[in-house]
Amino acid sequence: MAEIVLYHHIQGLTDGVAAFAEELRGSGHTVHVPDMFEGRTFGSIEEGFAYAGEAGFDTIRERGLVATPAPGTGLVFAGLSFGVTIAQMLAQTRGDARGALLIDACLPVSEFGPAWPESVPVQIHGKEDDEFFEEDLPAARDLADSAPSAKLFVYPGDQHLFADSSLGSFDAGAAELLLERVREFLAAI
């Protein structure tokens, strides 16, 4: 079984993020979910961004890093949207990374190094008409094309944060397919 660190999206550690983590725990995995917003959740992406702007994006990322288990434990780094910024950085820079799950976002690999580490399998998931994921789609395609262990899954629809069951953007069918693919990915690690 895998040990996973799941970094939440810009609306905080919502009940839907906690439920997603529980789904993975139900498959026998250990899942850590750092609360980078210190108990705050927000009803909209805009409210979450406003809070992050006030608190400082670097401060919030640092909270996530501080709550991450020490190197050497062999972790899968997972992120939902904003959380991808931390998950992807750690997957690309920590030598003990066992995998990465990038959901609703993907940064250019060049943000954190010259190439994706060959030993780190990665899945990228997003909605094809999601206005936020659309701008990340070129980076996601580049990663999928350049790293043999990378798989890109694009789902029909325009919902951002579609795997969070506590939000209006939740897409039960796409979320279940995502979880099925994630379970297969984790079983192979």
Secondary structure, 3 states (H helix, E strand, C coil): CCEEEEECECCECCHHHHHHHHHHHHCCCEEECCCCCCCCECCCHHHHHHHHHHHCHHHHHHHHHHCCCCCCCCEEEEEEHHHHHHHHHHHHHCCCEEEEEEECCCCCHHHCCCCCCCCCCEEEEEECCCHHHHHHHHHHHHHHHHCCCEEEEEECCCCCCCCCCCCCCCCHHHHHHHHHHHHHHHHCC
